[in-house]
Amino acid sequence: MDYYIDTNIIIDFLNNEKEAKEKIKNLINDGELFINRLVIVETLRTIPSKNKKIFREFKKELDLFRQVDITPKIYNETILL
């Protein structure tokens, strides 16, 4: 099964929170994980601009996820689910 991961889970995962790490690990064992570009932007916006090292580290981690663009068609179909 494929899973789209939301921003709050990604932020917790990148902050090494145990519950989020376990959740991601379990999902990886069950399928493929996806994030959309909005999740990337929202996640990186949580990092103060003076923390360039943390920004680079988080960006590197985010690049490990399969990234999906949300087109208007996908957005509209998601609303109907």
Protein Blocks (a to p, Z undefined) as FASTA:
>chain_A
ZZdddfklmmmmmnopaklmmmmmmmmmnmccdddfklmmmmmmmpcfklmmlmmmmmmm
mmmpccddddfklmmmmmmZZ
